[in-house]
Amino acid sequence: MKDASPQTVYLKDYTPFGFTVDEVELTFRLAPSATRVLSKIRFSPNPDAPDRHFFLHGENLKPVSTRIDGAEITPRHVEGGIEMDAPDTPFTFEAEVEIDPAANTALEGLYISGGMYCTQCEAEGFRKITWYPDRPDVMAPFSVRIEGDVPVMLSNGNPGASGPGFAEWHDPWPKPAYLFALVAGDLRNHPDTFTTMSGKTVDLNIWVRPGDEGKCAFGMEALKKSMTWDEKVYGREYDLDLFNIVAVDDFNMGAMENKGLNIFNSSCVLASPETATDANFERIEAIIAHEYFHNWTGNRITCRDWFQLCLKEGLTVFRDSQFIADMRSAPVKRIEDVIALRARQFREDNGPLAHPVRPQSFVEINNFYTATVYEKGAELIGMLKTLVGDAAYARALDLYFTRHDGDAATIEDWLKVFEDATGRDLSQFKRWYDDAGTPRLSVSDDFGDGRYTLTFRQHTPPTPGQSDKAPRVIPIAVGLLGPNGDEVLPTTVLEMTEPEQSFTFDGLTAKPVPSILRGFSAPVILDHASDNATRAFLLAHDTDPFNRWQAGHDLALDCLIAMIRDGAAPDAGYLDALHRLIRDDEQDPAFRALALGLPSQDELAQTLHDHGHTPDPQAIWEALETLKQARAQAFHDTATRLYAQYQVDAPYAPDATQSAARSLANAAMAMLTRLDGGTLAQKQFDSADNMTQQLSALSALISAGRGDDAVRRFHEQWNHDRLVIDKWFSVQIANAPPDKTAETAETLTRHPDFTIRNPNRFRATLGALTMNPAGFHHASGKGYALLADHLIALDPLNPQTTARMCTAFETWRRYDSDRQALIEAELHRILATPNLSGDTTEMITRILG
């Protein structure tokens, strides 16, 4: 267990380690409860370090022996590790420690999952394996020998000697300890090869538990597509002889980019048509690409310290988004990314957990693997690309790879590359990295004598620890439409740098309709007073797909706010505009399915709060249900046609074309279920030959109140498949009515298939509760108490997952006083738990403010 009151770490206090590491040799003698780890590390004094303090991190290690240059020594044990006197010349440090993988429920360091040894060392897990300077700026080549009674033993790099009971590995590329990986167990491989652009053959493997071999083909194809794309678009070639992926059931994250040995949460790599949905396939494709792209943006160039986490994660998220946009539909991908950004990162920026993309301090680094670091970090890369242009972006990236290959770099290094490649001064742009909060961008316009002026004002509200925010550079992509819908100004990027700034367009014969923030060119909240007629016009005519979707989204948002706040009926103008769009067969079916999506309960709650109203979760849910019912009635004939028209007769393929058709057909089915009580959904459930169709039908049946039999049959059919049963848990809670949500979740936590120790199952159950806001925020407070009970139970086992799940409470201050009191009581109950982990203590303390 970590100290419940750990020290704050500050960016300003960074100093390099007093020694460099020339090479690392590790030997693992595997035993479930008593693994021996022998380390032999060659150190040299670091001429760039201000002092020679020799401190090595270590947690939960049982010391056996310690030597320097062959002589036994007794190190001083201090908080978090050991320290000792070190020579002023190069020396060899040797240690033997014993660790207990079987007891490691935190899933950090070396642990056992389903009989398989595996590791997770990012961010600070390596210190649970052996004594080491566990920081990302200490990089070295690793040689590893694994000894054990298991058939497959894997580590980073290229394979060396092997034989009965042992395997050796060597990674020639210097890496920090957080990229170390080891996997050993009874595994089966799905093999393939890839020929790089220089003609080198790379062996590829996806390693799985026996029985999962048939779920690897899609992941392997995604890997090969990623390798090809990275060569073509970024000029990056793979640099080892072998690339291994391993699927692990018990894993806190989605996946990990360890050099040459990526470890994946099994949900992020295993897929078959029968067990995975279209959304699962796309997520797998993106995550495999993300982890592979880290080979250069994260591994070959890593981050100097954990404050620079966004350097590797933001850039790599941007790259995987580019990849998916190229593989599928670029407009749909952009809309999906913005929906996710607003749902997670805007919420984070607007509450007690707000922090800069590059924080200035942290207590537990695990708590900063956030949407701000990842998704907002990626938006910053996109803005840079927009500001400098595609060609200059490519030049800057080439320079980045050339200049910093093998480095542990910083945000300053990254921006300096762009300044040197483009000649631009990016000192103002750097505020995006340093300042928390989402800028609010308001706009007004004026027209006269053929001249049209747009005036923008920017303001970023205060966030914890940052009250005043200087103006940022904001790229605003704008187009202008004439009264007949023709585009009179194609997309033009305006560069805003002042608190208030005007831009003028001449030679217009009539007042245009502006299309502002095209492609969501900056992560800001746009406040543009507009009526529903203008929004309907943009929905019908805008040439920018994102702003067409945004216009429909804003129509729905205004409609719902009026229903919640004023008791208004569903807006006929919104219904008519949306109906015209969805029945237009010239439009991408995936785009139409997205257009049928409605603002989330959380977005509606935040919008009401921002306008001075206390959101009522029950009223929000009822308004959404009323509007969904009105749409079903108004679109009945169209929905019937779309459902029939977009049935896929060909053999299942998780490609963009089929996925788009299924998404629109299932959206139509959901509408029709509201009118036929579930007859069509039952028919689809009974005949479905793929998980997308089966799960969509099950969801519709549960929502219609006739899902009991289907729920039972689904479990009988899939109780042998752990990933599908995760879906079974989630779908019941996600579709339960608000007064039954907590009760449904509590019942499922008592089901024999529920386990608190598996992060996937925990998130599938308690996470699903938090993602059903009306149910979670039910006035009874049952949802709050249920989550708190399970967080208290989970924390001693897995602090990292516990802390991340605490974010469900981050918006507590937006609600009424009764709900606030209920949540605050649960937060204090968690905080009062004896021996609460540092991870969870920090998170709860920040949420309480």
C-alpha positions in Angstrom: 0.0 0.0 0.0 1.3 3.5 -0.8 1.6 6.2 1.7 -1.8 7.9 2.1 -0.2 11.3 2.2 2.5 11.3 -0.4 4.5 14.3 -1.4 3.7 16.7 -4.2 6.1 16.6 -7.2 6.7 19.9 -9.1 7.9 20.4 -12.6 10.1 23.3 -11.5 12.1 21.0 -9.3 13.3 18.7 -12.1 16.9 17.7 -12.1 18.6 15.0 -14.1 19.6 11.7 -12.3 23.1 11.8 -11.0 24.1 8.7 -13.1 23.5 7.3 -16.5 22.7 3.7 -17.1 24.9 2.0 -19.7 23.2 -1.4 -19.7 20.8 -3.5 -17.7 20.9 -7.3 -17.3 17.9 -8.9 -15.6 17.3 -12.5 -14.6 13.8 -13.7 -13.5 13.4 -17.0 -11.7 9.6 -17.3 -11.8 7.6 -18.6 -8.9 4.0 -17.5 -8.2 4.6 -16.3 -4.7 8.4 -16.0 -4.6 9.8 -14.8 -7.9 13.5 -13.9 -7.7 14.8 -11.0 -9.7 18.5 -10.6 -10.2 19.7 -7.3 -11.6 23.1 -6.2 -12.9 23.2 -2.5 -13.9 26.2 -0.6 -15.2 26.1 3.0 -14.0 28.3 6.0 -15.0 28.4 9.5 -13.4 26.2 11.9 -15.2 28.2 15.0 -16.1 25.0 17.0 -16.6 23.6 16.3 -13.1 24.1 18.8 -10.3 24.7 16.1 -7.7 25.6 12.4 -7.4 22.9 11.3 -5.0 22.5 7.6 -5.7 18.9 6.7 -4.9 17.0 3.7 -6.4 13.3 3.3 -6.3 11.7 0.2 -4.9 8.4 -0.9 -3.4 7.3 -4.2 -1.9 10.7 -5.8 -2.5 12.2 -8.4 -0.2 16.0 -7.8 -0.3 18.3 -10.8 -0.7 21.6 -9.2 -1.6 23.2 -6.0 -2.9 26.6 -5.4 -4.4 28.7 -2.7 -6.0 31.6 -3.9 -8.1 31.2 -7.4 -6.6 31.5 -6.2 -3.0 28.5 -6.8 -0.7 27.0 -3.6 0.7 24.2 -2.6 3.0 22.1 0.2 1.4 20.1 2.7 3.5 16.4 2.0 3.2 14.5 5.3 2.9 10.9 6.1 1.9 10.3 4.8 -1.6 13.6 3.0 -2.1 17.2 2.7 -1.1 20.2 5.0 -1.2 24.0 4.4 -0.8 27.3 5.9 -1.5 28.4 5.4 -5.1 31.9 5.7 -6.7 32.8 8.7 -8.8 33.8 6.4 -11.7 31.7 3.8 -13.7 30.5 0.9 -11.5 28.3 -2.1 -11.6 25.4 -2.4 -9.2 24.0 -5.9 -8.6 20.9 -6.9 -6.5 18.7 -9.9 -5.9 15.2 -9.3 -4.6 12.1 -11.5 -4.1 8.6 -10.4 -5.1 5.1 -12.0 -4.9 3.3 -11.8 -8.2 0.4 -13.8 -7.0 -0.5 -11.3 -4.3 -0.2 -8.3 -6.6 -3.8 -7.3 -7.1 -2.9 -3.7 -8.0 -1.8 -4.9 -11.5 1.3 -2.8 -11.4 4.8 -4.4 -11.7 4.9 -8.1 -12.2 1.6 -9.9 -11.4 -0.4 -13.0 -12.4 -3.5 -12.9 -14.5 -5.3 -16.2 -15.2 -2.1 -18.2 -14.5 -0.1 -15.9 -16.8 2.8 -13.8 -15.5 2.6 -10.3 -17.0 3.8 -6.7 -16.3 2.5 -3.2 -16.3 5.3 -0.7 -15.6 3.9 2.6 -16.8 4.0 4.9 -15.0 5.9 3.7 -11.9 5.5 -0.1 -11.8 9.1 -1.1 -12.5 10.0 -0.2 -8.9 7.8 -3.1 -7.8 10.1 -5.4 -9.7 13.6 -4.4 -8.6 15.7 -1.5 -7.4 16.1 1.0 -10.2 16.0 4.7 -11.0 12.4 4.4 -12.2 12.1 7.7 -14.1 11.5 8.1 -17.9 14.7 10.1 -18.5 16.9 7.2 -17.5 17.3 5.1 -20.6 19.3 2.0 -21.3 19.4 -1.2 -23.4 18.0 -4.3 -21.6 19.0 -7.9 -21.7 16.6 -10.3 -20.0 16.8 -14.0 -19.0 13.5 -15.7 -17.9 13.6 -19.0 -16.1 10.5 -20.9 -15.3 8.2 -23.9 -15.7 6.0 -22.3 -18.5 6.0 -22.9 -22.2 6.2 -19.3 -23.5 8.4 -16.6 -22.0 8.5 -13.2 -23.7 10.2 -9.9 -23.1 11.2 -6.8 -25.1 13.3 -6.7 -28.2 14.7 -9.6 -30.2 14.9 -13.2 -29.0 18.2 -14.8 -28.0 19.0 -18.2 -26.7 16.2 -20.4 -25.4 15.7 -24.0 -24.2 13.8 -26.0 -21.7 12.9 -23.8 -18.8 14.6 -20.5 -20.0 14.5 -17.8 -22.7 16.7 -14.8 -23.3 15.8 -11.5 -24.9 17.8 -8.4 -25.9 16.5 -5.0 -26.7 19.2 -2.9 -28.3 17.3 0.4 -28.2 17.7 2.3 -25.0 14.5 2.6 -23.1 13.2 3.8 -19.8 12.1 1.2 -17.2 8.4 2.0 -17.8 8.6 0.4 -21.2 10.0 -2.9 -19.8 7.7 -5.9 -20.3 7.6 -9.6 -19.4 4.9 -12.2 -20.2 5.2 -15.9 -19.4 2.5 -18.6 -19.5 0.6 -21.1 -21.5 -0.1 -19.1 -24.6 -0.9 -19.7 -28.3 0.2 -17.4 -31.1 -1.4 -16.1 -34.2 1.6 -15.5 -36.5 2.2 -13.4 -39.6 4.9 -11.3 -41.2 5.4 -7.8 -42.5 7.9 -6.5 -45.0 9.1 -3.0 -44.2 9.7 -0.3 -46.8 13.4 -1.1 -46.7 12.7 -4.8 -47.4 13.2 -6.2 -43.9 10.9 -9.0 -42.8 9.4 -8.6 -39.4 7.8 -11.5 -37.6 4.5 -10.7 -36.0 2.5 -12.5 -33.3 -0.6 -12.1 -31.3 -0.4 -14.2 -28.2 -3.6 -15.4 -26.5 -4.9 -17.9 -24.0 -5.9 -21.3 -25.4 -9.3 -21.0 -27.0 -8.9 -17.4 -28.2 -6.9 -18.2 -31.3 -10.0 -17.5 -33.5 -10.3 -13.9 -32.3 -6.9 -12.6 -33.6 -7.3 -12.1 -37.3 -8.7 -8.6 -37.3 -6.1 -7.4 -34.8 -3.3 -8.7 -37.0 -4.7 -7.0 -40.1 -5.0 -3.8 -38.1 -1.4 -4.1 -37.0 -0.2 -4.5 -40.6 -2.3 -1.6 -41.8 -0.8 0.5 -39.0 2.7 -0.4 -40.0 2.0 0.5 -43.7 0.3 3.7 -42.8 3.1 4.9 -40.5 5.7 4.3 -43.3 3.5 6.1 -45.9 2.3 9.1 -43.9 5.2 9.7 -41.4 8.1 7.8 -42.9 8.5 5.7 -39.8 9.8 2.1 -40.2 9.7 -0.6 -37.6 13.2 -1.2 -36.0 13.2 -4.7 -34.5 13.0 -8.2 -36.0 9.9 -9.1 -34.1 6.7 -7.5 -32.9 4.6 -9.3 -30.2 1.2 -8.5 -28.8 -0.2 -10.3 -25.8 -3.9 -10.3 -24.7 -4.3 -10.1 -20.9 -7.6 -10.3 -19.1 -6.6 -8.4 -15.9 -5.3 -5.0 -17.1 -5.9 -1.5 -15.7 -5.5 0.2 -19.1 -6.5 -0.4 -22.6 -3.0 -1.4 -23.8 0.7 -0.6 -23.3 3.3 0.2 -25.9 6.3 -1.7 -24.3 9.0 -1.8 -26.9 8.4 -4.8 -29.2 6.0 -6.5 -26.7 2.7 -4.6 -26.5 0.5 -5.9 -23.7 -3.2 -5.4 -24.4 -6.3 -5.6 -22.3 -8.0 -8.6 -24.0 -11.1 -6.4 -24.8 -8.9 -4.2 -27.0 -7.5 -6.9 -29.3 -9.8 -10.0 -29.3 -12.7 -9.9 -31.7 -14.9 -12.1 -33.9 -18.2 -11.1 -35.6 -20.1 -13.3 -33.1 -18.6 -11.7 -30.0 -17.6 -8.1 -30.9 -19.6 -5.2 -32.1 -18.8 -2.8 -35.0 -17.7 -0.3 -32.3 -15.5 -2.9 -30.7 -13.8 -3.5 -34.0 -13.1 0.1 -34.7 -11.8 0.6 -31.1 -9.5 -2.3 -31.6 -8.2 -0.9 -34.8 -7.5 2.5 -33.2 -5.8 1.1 -30.1 -3.6 -1.3 -32.0 -2.6 1.6 -34.2 -2.1 3.9 -31.2 0.3 1.4 -29.4 2.2 0.7 -32.6 2.6 4.4 -33.4 4.1 4.8 -29.9 7.2 2.9 -31.2 8.4 6.3 -32.5 6.2 8.8 -30.6 6.8 7.5 -27.1 9.5 4.8 -27.3 12.3 6.0 -29.7 11.4 9.5 -28.4 10.1 9.4 -24.9 9.2 12.0 -22.3 11.8 13.5 -20.0 9.5 13.4 -17.0 5.9 12.6 -16.3 4.9 16.2 -16.7 5.6 15.8 -20.4 3.1 12.8 -20.7 1.1 14.8 -23.2 4.1 14.9 -25.5 3.9 11.2 -26.3 0.1 10.7 -25.7 -1.3 13.7 -27.3 0.8 13.2 -30.5 0.0 9.5 -30.6 -3.7 10.0 -30.1 -3.6 12.6 -33.0 -1.8 10.0 -35.1 -4.3 7.2 -34.4 -7.2 9.6 -35.2 -5.6 10.4 -38.5 -5.2 6.7 -39.2 -8.8 5.8 -38.5 -10.0 8.8 -40.5 -8.0 7.4 -43.5 -9.2 3.8 -42.9 -12.9 4.8 -42.5 -14.9 8.1 -42.7 -12.9 11.2 -41.9 -16.0 13.4 -41.2 -17.6 10.7 -39.0 -14.3 10.2 -37.1 -14.0 13.9 -36.4 -17.5 14.1 -35.1 -17.0 11.1 -32.9 -13.8 12.5 -31.5 -15.5 15.8 -30.6 -18.4 14.1 -29.0 -15.9 12.2 -26.8 -13.9 15.3 -26.1 -16.9 17.3 -24.9 -18.2 14.4 -22.9 -15.0 13.7 -21.0 -12.5 16.5 -21.3 -14.8 19.6 -21.3 -16.4 18.1 -18.2 -12.9 17.7 -16.6 -12.0 21.3 -17.6 -15.2 22.6 -16.0 -14.8 21.0 -12.6 -12.5 20.4 -9.6 -10.2 18.1 -11.6 -9.3 20.7 -14.2 -5.6 20.7 -14.9 -3.3 21.9 -17.8 -2.4 19.6 -20.6 1.1 19.8 -19.1 0.5 19.9 -15.3 2.9 21.9 -13.1 2.6 19.4 -10.2 1.1 16.1 -9.2 0.8 13.8 -6.2 0.1 10.5 -8.0 1.0 10.4 -11.7 -1.6 7.6 -12.3 -4.3 10.2 -11.7 -3.1 12.3 -14.7 -3.8 9.7 -17.4 -6.7 11.9 -18.3 -8.8 13.1 -21.2 -7.0 16.5 -20.8 -3.6 14.9 -21.4 -4.7 12.5 -24.1 -7.7 14.0 -26.0 -7.0 17.7 -25.5 -3.3 17.0 -26.0 -4.3 15.6 -29.4 -6.4 18.7 -30.2 -3.3 20.8 -29.6 -1.4 18.8 -32.3 -4.3 19.3 -34.6 -4.3 23.1 -34.0 -0.5 23.2 -34.7 -1.1 21.4 -38.0 -3.9 23.8 -38.9 -1.8 26.9 -38.1 1.4 25.9 -40.0 -0.2 23.9 -42.8 0.2 20.3 -43.9 3.6 20.7 -45.6 5.2 22.6 -42.7 3.8 20.0 -40.3 5.5 17.2 -42.2 8.8 19.1 -42.2 8.5 19.7 -38.5 7.8 16.1 -37.7 10.8 15.0 -39.9 13.0 17.4 -37.9 11.5 16.1 -34.6 12.4 12.5 -35.4 15.8 13.4 -36.6 16.7 15.8 -33.8 15.3 13.8 -30.9 15.6 10.1 -31.8 16.8 8.5 -28.6 15.9 11.4 -26.4 13.7 12.0 -23.4 12.2 15.2 -24.7 10.0 18.1 -23.4 7.2 20.3 -24.7 9.8 23.0 -25.2 11.7 20.7 -27.4 8.6 19.9 -29.4 7.6 23.5 -29.9 11.2 24.5 -30.8 11.1 22.0 -33.6 8.1 23.7 -35.1 9.6 27.2 -34.6 12.8 26.1 -36.4 10.9 24.4 -39.2 8.4 27.2 -39.8 10.0 30.4 -38.5 6.9 31.0 -36.3 7.0 32.3 -32.7 5.0 29.7 -30.6 5.3 31.4 -27.2 1.6 32.3 -27.2 0.6 28.9 -28.4 2.4 27.4 -25.4 -0.3 28.7 -23.2 -2.5 25.9 -24.4 -0.1 23.5 -22.6 0.3 25.6 -19.5 -3.2 26.9 -18.8 -6.2 24.7 -17.7 -9.8 25.4 -18.8 -11.8 25.5 -22.0 -11.8 28.9 -23.7 -15.2 30.4 -24.3 -15.4 32.0 -27.8 -18.3 34.5 -28.4 -19.0 36.0 -31.8 -21.1 38.8 -33.2 -21.4 40.0 -36.8 -22.2 43.1 -38.9 -23.0 43.6 -42.5 -23.3 46.7 -44.7 -22.1 48.0 -48.1 -21.0 44.5 -49.2 -18.7 44.2 -46.2 -19.2 41.5 -43.6 -17.4 41.6 -40.2 -17.1 38.9 -37.6 -16.0 40.0 -34.1 -14.7 37.3 -31.7 -14.1 37.6 -28.0 -12.2 34.9 -26.0 -12.3 34.2 -22.3 -11.1 31.3 -20.2 -12.8 31.0 -16.8 -10.8 30.4 -13.7 -9.8 26.9 -12.8 -8.3 25.5 -9.6 -5.0 27.3 -9.0 -5.3 29.5 -12.1 -7.5 32.5 -11.8 -6.4 34.8 -14.7 -5.9 33.4 -18.2 -4.1 35.4 -20.9 -5.5 35.1 -24.5 -4.5 32.1 -26.5 -3.9 31.8 -30.2 -7.1 30.2 -31.6 -7.4 28.9 -35.2 -10.9 29.6 -36.3 -11.9 27.9 -39.5 -14.7 29.8 -41.2 -16.8 29.5 -44.3 -19.6 31.8 -45.6 -22.9 30.7 -47.3 -25.1 32.8 -49.5 -28.9 33.1 -48.9 -29.4 30.3 -51.5 -27.0 27.9 -49.8 -24.1 28.4 -52.1 -20.7 28.8 -50.5 -19.4 32.3 -51.1 -16.3 31.9 -49.0 -14.6 28.5 -48.8 -13.0 27.4 -45.6 -10.5 30.0 -44.3 -8.5 29.8 -41.1 -8.6 33.0 -39.0 -5.9 33.3 -36.5 -7.1 34.9 -33.3 -4.5 36.2 -30.8 -6.2 39.0 -28.9 -8.9 39.1 -26.3 -11.2 40.7 -29.0 -10.5 40.6 -32.7 -12.5 41.4 -35.9 -12.2 40.0 -39.4 -13.7 41.6 -42.4 -14.8 40.1 -45.8 -15.6 42.3 -48.7 -17.4 42.1 -52.0 -20.5 40.3 -50.8 -23.9 41.0 -52.4 -26.0 39.8 -49.5 -25.5 39.1 -45.8 -24.0 35.6 -45.6 -24.7 32.8 -43.1 -21.4 32.1 -41.3 -20.2 28.6 -40.7 -17.8 29.0 -37.7 -15.3 26.6 -36.2 -15.4 24.2 -39.1 -14.0 20.8 -38.4 -13.9 21.9 -34.8 -10.7 23.7 -35.5 -10.0 24.5 -31.8 -11.2 22.9 -28.5 -13.3 25.9 -27.4 -17.0 26.5 -26.4 -18.5 28.6 -29.2 -21.2 31.0 -28.1 -23.0 32.2 -31.3 -26.5 33.6 -30.9 -28.5 31.9 -33.7 -32.1 31.1 -34.3 -33.4 27.7 -35.3 -34.1 28.8 -38.8 -30.4 29.5 -39.3 -29.5 26.2 -37.8 -31.9 24.4 -40.0 -30.4 26.2 -43.0 -26.8 25.1 -42.0 -28.1 21.6 -41.4 -29.4 21.6 -45.0 -26.6 23.4 -46.8 -23.3 23.6 -44.9 -20.5 22.0 -46.9 -18.6 21.3 -43.7 -19.8 17.9 -42.3 -18.9 18.7 -38.8 -20.8 22.0 -38.8 -23.8 20.3 -40.4 -23.8 17.8 -37.6 -23.3 20.7 -35.1 -26.3 22.6 -36.4 -28.5 19.6 -35.9 -27.0 19.0 -32.5 -27.7 22.6 -31.5 -31.3 22.3 -32.7 -31.8 19.3 -30.5 -30.1 20.9 -27.6 -32.3 24.1 -27.7 -35.4 21.9 -28.1 -34.5 19.8 -25.1 -33.5 22.8 -22.9 -36.9 24.4 -23.7 -38.7 21.2 -22.8 -36.8 20.8 -19.5 -36.9 24.4 -18.4 -40.2 25.7 -19.8 -42.3 22.5 -20.3 -42.3 23.1 -24.1 -43.4 20.5 -26.6 -40.8 19.0 -29.0 -39.9 21.6 -31.6 -41.5 21.0 -35.0 -38.7 22.8 -36.8 -36.1 20.5 -35.3 -38.2 17.4 -36.2 -38.7 18.6 -39.7 -35.0 19.5 -40.3 -33.8 16.2 -39.0 -36.4 14.3 -40.9 -35.2 15.9 -44.2 -31.6 14.9 -43.4 -32.2 11.2 -42.4 -34.3 10.4 -45.5 -31.7 11.9 -47.8 -30.0 8.8 -49.3 -27.2 10.9 -50.7 -25.9 11.3 -47.2 -23.5 8.9 -45.6 -25.6 6.5 -43.4 -23.1 6.7 -40.6 -23.5 10.5 -40.7 -27.2 10.2 -40.5 -27.0 7.8 -37.6 -24.8 10.3 -35.8 -27.3 13.0 -36.5 -30.0 10.9 -34.8 -27.9 11.0 -31.7 -29.1 13.4 -29.0 -27.2 15.5 -26.5 -26.2 13.4 -23.5 -27.8 13.7 -20.1 -24.5 15.1 -18.8 -24.3 17.8 -21.6 -27.8 18.9 -20.8 -27.1 19.1 -17.1 -24.0 21.2 -17.7 -25.8 23.5 -20.2 -28.6 24.1 -17.7 -26.0 24.7 -15.0 -24.1 27.2 -17.2 -27.3 29.2 -17.7 -28.0 29.5 -14.0 -30.4 26.5 -13.6 -30.0 23.6 -11.2 -30.3 20.5 -13.4 -32.8 17.8 -12.4 -31.6 14.4 -13.7 -35.1 13.0 -13.7 -36.5 15.9 -15.7 -33.6 15.6 -18.2 -34.3 11.9 -18.7 -38.0 12.5 -19.1 -37.4 15.2 -21.7 -35.1 12.9 -23.7 -37.7 10.1 -23.6 -40.4 12.5 -24.7 -38.3 13.7 -27.7 -37.3 10.2 -28.6 -41.0 9.2 -28.6 -42.0 12.2 -30.7 -39.2 11.4 -33.3 -40.4 7.8 -33.5 -43.9 8.9 -34.2 -42.9 11.5 -36.7 -40.4 9.3 -38.5 -42.3 6.0 -38.5 -42.5 5.6 -42.3 -38.9 6.7 -42.8 -37.6 4.5 -40.0 -39.4 1.5 -41.5 -37.9 2.2 -44.9 -34.4 2.7 -43.5 -34.5 -0.4 -41.5 -35.3 -2.5 -44.5 -33.0 -0.6 -46.9 -29.9 -0.9 -44.8 -30.0 -4.6 -43.8 -26.7 -6.1 -44.8 -27.1 -9.4 -46.8 -23.4 -10.0 -47.4 -21.2 -12.0 -45.0 -20.3 -9.9 -42.0 -17.4 -7.5 -42.3 -16.4 -4.8 -39.8 -15.6 -2.3 -42.5 -16.8 1.3 -42.8 -19.6 0.5 -45.4 -21.2 -2.3 -43.5 -20.8 -0.6 -40.1 -22.4 2.5 -41.4 -25.4 0.6 -42.8 -25.9 -1.3 -39.5 -25.6 1.9 -37.4 -28.4 3.5 -39.3 -30.6 0.4 -39.4 -30.2 -0.1 -35.7 -31.0 3.6 -35.0 -34.2 3.0 -37.0 -34.9 -0.2 -35.1 -34.6 1.7 -31.8 -37.2 4.2 -33.0 -39.6 1.5 -34.2 -39.3 -0.3 -30.9 -41.0 2.6 -29.2 -44.0 2.0 -31.4 -44.2 -1.7 -31.7 -43.2 -2.6 -28.1 -40.2 -4.6 -29.3 -41.6 -6.9 -31.9 -39.0 -6.0 -34.5 -36.2 -6.0 -31.9 -37.2 -9.5 -30.8 -37.2 -10.7 -34.4 -33.7 -9.2 -34.8 -32.5 -10.7 -31.6 -33.7 -14.2 -32.5 -32.1 -14.1 -36.0 -28.9 -12.1 -35.4 -25.7 -13.8 -36.6 -23.3 -11.1 -35.2 -22.9 -9.2 -31.9 -23.7 -5.8 -33.4 -27.2 -6.9 -34.3 -27.8 -9.1 -31.2 -26.7 -6.5 -28.7 -28.6 -3.6 -30.4 -31.7 -5.7 -30.2 -31.1 -6.7 -26.6 -30.7 -3.1 -25.7 -33.9 -2.2 -27.4 -35.8 -5.0 -25.7 -34.6 -4.0 -22.2 -35.5 -0.4 -22.9 -39.0 -1.5 -24.0 -39.4 -3.4 -20.7 -39.6 -6.8 -22.3 -35.9 -8.0 -22.1 -36.1 -10.6 -19.3 -36.2 -13.6 -21.6 -33.6 -12.2 -24.0 -31.3 -11.4 -21.0 -31.6 -14.9 -19.8 -31.0 -16.4 -23.2 -28.0 -14.1 -23.9 -26.3 -15.3 -20.7 -27.0 -18.9 -21.5 -25.5 -18.5 -24.9 -22.4 -16.5 -23.9 -21.5 -17.4 -20.3 -18.3 -19.1 -21.6 -17.0 -15.8 -23.0 -15.8 -13.3 -20.5 -15.8 -10.3 -22.8 -19.3 -10.9 -24.0 -20.5 -11.3 -20.4 -19.0 -7.8 -19.7 -21.5 -6.5 -22.3 -24.3 -8.5 -20.6 -23.6 -6.7 -17.3 -23.4 -3.2 -19.0 -26.4 -3.4 -21.2 -28.8 -4.2 -18.4 -27.7 -1.3 -16.2 -27.3 1.2 -19.1 -30.9 0.6 -20.2 -32.6 0.4 -16.8 -35.1 3.2 -15.9 -33.8 5.7 -13.4 -35.7 4.2 -10.4 -34.3 0.7 -11.2 -30.7 1.5 -12.2 -29.0 1.3 -8.8 -31.2 -1.8 -7.9 -30.2 -3.5 -11.2 -26.5 -2.7 -10.6 -26.7 -3.9 -7.0 -28.3 -7.2 -8.0 -25.6 -7.8 -10.7 -22.8 -7.2 -8.1 -24.2 -10.2 -6.3 -24.2 -12.3 -9.5 -21.7 -15.3 -9.5 -20.0 -13.9 -12.6 -19.3 -10.5 -10.9 -15.8 -10.0 -9.5 -14.3 -6.9 -8.0 -10.8 -8.0 -9.0 -11.1 -7.8 -12.8 -11.1 -4.1 -14.0 -13.2 -5.0 -17.1 -15.9 -6.5 -15.0 -15.8 -3.8 -12.4 -16.1 -1.1 -15.1 -18.8 -3.0 -17.0 -21.0 -3.0 -13.8 -20.2 0.0 -11.6 -19.0 2.1 -14.6 -22.3 1.4 -16.4 -24.1 2.7 -13.3 -22.2 6.0 -13.5 -22.9 6.3 -17.2 -26.6 6.2 -16.6 -26.9 9.7 -15.0 -30.6 9.8 -14.2 -30.2 6.4 -12.4 -26.8 7.2 -10.7 -28.2 10.6 -9.6 -31.5 9.2 -8.4 -32.8 11.3 -5.5 -32.7 8.3 -3.2 -28.9 8.4 -3.3 -28.7 4.6 -3.7 -26.4 5.0 -6.7 -23.9 7.1 -4.7 -23.9 4.7 -1.8 -23.5 1.6 -4.1 -20.5 3.1 -5.9 -18.9 4.3 -2.7 -19.3 0.8 -1.1 -17.4 -0.8 -4.0 -14.7 1.9 -4.2 -13.9 1.3 -0.6 -13.8 -2.4 -1.2 -11.6 -2.1 -4.3 -9.1 0.4 -3.1 -6.9 -2.0 -1.0 -6.8 -4.3 -4.1 -6.5 -1.9 -7.0 -5.9 1.8 -6.1 -5.5 2.8 -9.7 -8.9 1.7 -10.9 -10.5 3.0 -7.8 -9.1 6.5 -8.2 -10.2 6.7 -11.8 -13.7 5.5 -11.0 -14.0 8.3 -8.4 -14.3 10.8 -11.3 -18.0 9.9 -11.4 -18.5 12.3 -8.5 -16.6 15.3 -10.1 -19.7 17.2 -11.1 -21.4 17.0 -7.7 -21.6 20.7 -7.1 -23.8 21.4 -10.1 -26.8 19.5 -8.5 -29.4 20.5 -5.9 -28.5 20.8 -2.2 -30.0 17.4 -1.3 -27.9 15.5 -3.9 -24.8 17.5 -3.0 -25.2 16.5 0.7 -25.6 12.8 -0.3 -22.5 12.9 -2.5 -20.4 14.9 0.0 -21.3 12.4 2.7 -20.1 9.5 0.5 -16.9 11.3 -0.5 -16.1 11.9 3.2 -17.0 8.2 4.0 -14.5 7.1 1.3 -11.8 9.5 2.6 -12.3 8.3 6.2 -11.4 4.7 5.1 -8.4 3.4 7.1 -5.3 3.0 5.0 -6.9 4.6 1.9 -4.4 4.6 -1.0 -2.6 7.8 -2.1 -4.2 7.5 -5.5 -7.7 7.6 -4.1 -6.9 10.1 -1.4 -5.6 12.6 -3.9 -8.6 12.2 -6.2 -11.3 12.5 -3.5 -9.5 15.5 -2.0 -9.4 17.3 -5.3 -13.1 16.5 -6.0 -14.0 17.9 -2.6 -11.9 21.0 -3.4 
